[in-house]
Amino acid sequence: MASMSAYTKGDWCALGRTITLTPVSIHPGARCTAGVWTDLWGEMAQFNLEVIDPDTWTYIALKSITQDWVHGWELQTVSWTAQRSDVVLRFAVVQRNPYWHAAEVDLDDVVVQCAY
């Protein structure tokens, strides 16, 4: 479980790590999915679920969602065809245009699965 906040316009906070997709070195082209349960809330809040190439720091896959005040736990997923065995999995919360309140997200139960 993790919690993150962003307070001013354009502010963001991210949590990520490099992970190894074990079947990809033997089975290139495996279909992978990353998932995390989120509770996103706040005024003009945005959440990004990112899969990043660690060599070029470009997105391999990206899911971006926005919320304005309405919140509750939701499963967010993003899928990609794996061409490399190491990727950066990162979660970010962004404050798009604040008025009074921060953009906040709670995260739980991260899973990454690949099938070939």
PEZIJO-V528942 format. One record per backbone hydrogen bond with DSSP energy under -0.5 kcal/mol. NH is the residue of the N-H (numbers start at 1). CO is the residue of the C=O. If there is no record, write none. Layout:
BEGIN
nh->NH co->CO
nh->NH co->CO
END
This chain:
BEGIN
nh->2 co->107
nh->4 co->105
nh->6 co->103
nh->10 co->95
nh->11 co->8
nh->13 co->93
nh->15 co->91
nh->17 co->89
nh->19 co->87
nh->21 co->19
nh->21 co->85
nh->22 co->20
nh->24 co->21
nh->25 co->21
nh->27 co->23
nh->29 co->82
nh->30 co->27
nh->31 co->115
nh->32 co->30
nh->32 co->80
nh->33 co->113
nh->34 co->78
nh->35 co->111
nh->36 co->76
nh->37 co->108
nh->38 co->74
nh->39 co->106
nh->41 co->104
nh->45 co->42
nh->45 co->67
nh->46 co->94
nh->47 co->65
nh->48 co->92
nh->49 co->63
nh->50 co->48
nh->50 co->90
nh->51 co->61
nh->52 co->88
nh->53 co->58
nh->54 co->52
nh->57 co->53
nh->60 co->51
nh->61 co->51
nh->63 co->49
nh->65 co->47
nh->67 co->45
nh->69 co->42
nh->70 co->68
nh->74 co->38
nh->76 co->36
nh->76 co->74
nh->78 co->34
nh->80 co->32
nh->82 co->30
nh->82 co->80
nh->87 co->19
nh->88 co->52
nh->89 co->17
nh->89 co->87
nh->90 co->50
nh->90 co->88
nh->91 co->15
nh->92 co->48
nh->93 co->13
nh->94 co->46
nh->95 co->11
nh->96 co->44
nh->96 co->94
nh->103 co->6
nh->104 co->41
nh->104 co->102
nh->105 co->4
nh->106 co->39
nh->107 co->2
nh->108 co->37
nh->111 co->35
nh->113 co->33
nh->115 co->31
END
